[in-house]
Each structure stands twice: as structure tokens, then as C-alpha cells.
Amino acid sequence: MFLVFLAVLGFCLFTGTFLLHLLFRSNPSTLKINENTYANNSILIVAGSGGHTTEILKLVSKLGSHYTPRHYILANTDKISGEKINSLESCLVRADSDSEYHIHHVPRSREVRQSWWTTVLSTAYATVFAFPLVFRIKPGIILCNGPGTCIPVCLAGLVLKIFNMGKPKFYMWRVSVV
């Protein structure tokens, strides 16, 4: 019964998104968008926990200072990643006074040892929080390295792109798979 519910829910979401896509693509005058809004270097960085955060912060430390503001998204149960981000950013801010960053929290898509069946529900719950956040930030770049938290964020970025509400570039980066 649960699988039927998930299949129907998935079909409805897909159909609704497709119909909205057709509506906005067929009548572009319904969207009043300033094209200069997307000529930005804001970057949205999805930090996972443990090794995911370490990997992504190594990459962020090598980025130029023109990638600002930097928006970090991490799971609301992850306290250690927030400390690591603040530590890195305190070094970067000292080097560049114009540097700006923000840390945002969303619910975790999947807890360690969580059942794969319930992961669908927790990811859908995280998506409810990720969509408004990504739509408000409208990043120029979305940078992630594979944690489950990136799924709702990348989905929101894809919707921005499909409906021509933003043009984020996606970068997936992974040094190693453990």
C-alpha cells in the first residue's frame, strides 16, 4: 500500500511540474524576470557531515574571493560542520574584507542507518525547507559533493533552471568514495 502511495505521489509531482513547465514555456510574458539578477557569483555550498564537509571545504578554501556571498547549507543536526565552516570563513574573511558568508540549516534527508523506505519521506520533508531557501538565494553556482542533503537542493536548483527563474550551474565534486 505504501509503495502505491509513493508511486501516485511521484506521478502527481512529476505531472504537476511538467504542466507548469509547459505553461511557463508557452507564455514567457507571465514571468517578469530581470536578466541581470543572474549575473552573480553567489555560490551555494552543500556541506554533508564528516568527510563530505572536509572535502568541500578544501575546495572552497581554493576558490577566489569573487565568489561571494557564499551560502552554506547543512543538516540541522550537524553541529560539527558549522564549526568547521566558521573556522574556515574566519580565515577567508581576514584575507578579504569584502567576503560574505551565511550558514543555513535544512532537515537531514537521511539519518545514518535509516531505512531506505523512510528515506523517501524524510527527503520529501527536507525538500519542503530547501525549495524556499534556494528560491530566495537564487545562486549562480550550486556546489556539492554527494551528501543526501544535496538532493533537495539540486532539485530546487533544477526547478529554478527549468522555469527560467535562475540559471544556476551545478558542480558535483568528489575526491574519493569511501
Secondary structure, DSSP 4 states (H G I P E B T S, - for coil): -HHHHHHHHHHHHHHHHHHHHHHHHH-GGG----GGGG----EEEE--STHHHHHHHHHHHHS-TTS-SEEEEEETT--HHHHHHHHHHHHHHHH-TT--EEEEEE--S--TT--HHHHHHHHHHHHHHHHHHHHHH--SEEEE-S-TTHHHHHHHHHHHHHTTS--PEEEE--S---
